[in-house]
Amino acid sequence: MMTFIKHVFAIALAGAMLFMGLQKFGADNFIFETIAQNSGIAFFEPVFRMFTGVLEVIAGLLMFHPRTRGVGAAFASGIVAGAVVFHLSPWLGTKLPMSAGAEPSYMLFTMALVFLVLALINLFLNRSTLPLIGSRFKV
């Protein structure tokens, strides 16, 4: 039963990371445009957006194989924790529209928190597969 649960959580995180990562390769992204505009740092759109997308896709792909799930979950945890930090910063905020012109809501921030919890659960469940330190967690 535990193996089934680990697979379900891994597939859910893989799907979330791939979905979010692949979206970053389209047209300009409202979120990254907002960060770039509010910070005054043009690097955020498109360079940081593309870099984030690549990392999210890599994290998602790593979640498909049981031996690499710990690394994938660690990547995902770091990426999504970064998203939460940006939402808590004055550059982005927690209440914003899902797209340009939409009504502001807490939806994107809530999604970031849910994905962070999912990533941390996966990190805990797959901690024994982490390189260098994973052997300390074998039962």
C-alpha positions in Angstrom: 0.0 0.0 0.0 2.8 2.4 0.8 4.4 1.8 -2.6 1.1 2.7 -4.2 0.9 5.9 -2.2 4.5 6.8 -3.1 3.7 6.3 -6.8 0.5 8.4 -6.6 2.3 11.3 -4.9 5.2 11.1 -7.3 2.9 11.1 -10.4 1.0 14.0 -9.0 4.2 16.0 -8.4 5.6 15.0 -11.8 2.4 16.2 -13.5 2.4 19.5 -11.6 6.0 20.2 -12.4 5.7 19.3 -16.1 2.5 21.3 -16.5 4.0 24.4 -14.8 7.4 24.0 -16.5 6.1 23.6 -20.0 3.9 26.7 -19.7 7.0 28.8 -19.3 8.1 28.2 -22.9 5.2 30.0 -24.5 4.7 33.7 -24.9 5.6 36.2 -22.2 4.4 35.2 -18.8 2.4 37.7 -16.7 3.9 36.6 -13.4 7.5 37.0 -14.6 6.6 40.3 -16.3 5.2 41.5 -13.0 8.3 40.5 -11.1 10.6 42.1 -13.7 8.5 45.3 -13.7 8.2 45.6 -9.9 11.9 44.7 -9.3 13.3 46.7 -12.1 15.4 43.7 -13.1 14.7 42.7 -16.7 16.5 39.4 -16.2 13.3 37.9 -14.8 11.5 37.9 -18.2 12.3 35.9 -20.2 15.7 34.5 -18.9 14.7 33.5 -15.4 11.3 32.3 -16.7 13.0 29.9 -19.2 15.5 28.8 -16.6 12.7 28.1 -14.1 10.8 26.1 -16.8 13.8 24.0 -17.6 14.3 23.2 -13.9 10.6 22.3 -13.4 10.7 20.0 -16.4 13.8 18.3 -15.1 12.2 17.9 -11.6 9.1 16.5 -13.2 11.0 14.0 -15.3 13.1 12.8 -12.3 9.9 12.0 -10.5 9.0 9.2 -12.9 11.8 6.8 -11.9 11.8 5.5 -8.3 15.7 5.8 -8.0 15.6 9.5 -8.9 12.5 10.6 -7.1 14.4 12.0 -4.1 16.5 14.3 -6.3 13.4 15.3 -8.3 11.5 16.0 -5.1 14.4 18.1 -3.7 14.5 20.1 -7.0 10.8 20.6 -6.9 10.9 21.6 -3.2 13.5 24.3 -3.9 11.8 25.6 -7.0 8.4 25.8 -5.4 9.8 27.3 -2.2 11.3 30.0 -4.4 7.9 30.6 -5.9 6.4 31.0 -2.4 9.2 33.5 -1.5 8.5 35.5 -4.6 4.8 35.6 -3.7 5.6 36.9 -0.3 7.9 39.6 -1.7 6.7 43.1 -2.7 7.7 42.2 -6.3 4.8 39.8 -6.7 2.4 39.5 -3.8 -0.1 36.9 -2.8 -3.1 38.3 -4.4 -2.8 38.8 -8.2 -4.7 37.9 -11.4 -4.2 34.5 -13.0 -3.6 36.4 -16.3 -3.5 40.0 -17.5 -6.8 41.7 -17.0 -8.3 39.0 -14.7 -9.7 39.6 -11.3 -6.9 39.4 -8.6 -7.2 36.3 -6.3 -5.1 34.2 -4.0 -5.3 31.2 -6.4 -1.7 31.3 -7.7 -0.3 31.7 -4.2 -2.5 28.8 -2.9 -1.3 26.6 -5.8 2.3 27.4 -4.9 1.6 26.4 -1.3 -0.2 23.1 -2.3 2.7 22.2 -4.7 5.2 23.0 -2.0 3.4 20.6 0.4 3.2 18.0 -2.3 7.0 18.4 -3.1 7.9 18.1 0.6 5.8 15.0 1.1 7.5 13.4 -1.9 10.9 14.5 -0.5 10.0 12.8 2.8 8.7 9.6 1.1 11.7 9.3 -1.2 14.4 10.5 1.2 16.2 7.1 1.0 17.0 7.7 -2.7 18.9 11.0 -2.1 22.5 10.8 -3.1 25.1 10.9 -0.4 22.6 11.1 2.5 19.9 8.7 1.4 21.7 5.6 3.0 21.1 7.2 6.4 17.4 6.9 6.0 17.1 3.2 4.9 14.9 1.2 7.1 
